[in-house]
């Protein structure tokens, strides 16, 4: 193994063998994850504000009203 500050004579090339890397077969030389894994006891929850709930509720009621209006109009005027 080559240590820092070690000077070797030669053509400037360093011999490198994969067998010198510990655990190279078990890890598959994969890069490490950029973020740590969440602990098993971590609880996932969604946090909605009252304004977000109100906007979604009004949107759902409006879209439902438009859908019912379109069905009734199609049923009354297309037959």
Secondary structure, 3 states (H helix, E strand, C coil): CCCCCCCCCCCCCCCCCHHHCCCHHHHCCCCCCCCCCCCCCCCCCCCCCHHHHHHHHHHHHHHHHHHHHHHHHHHHHCC
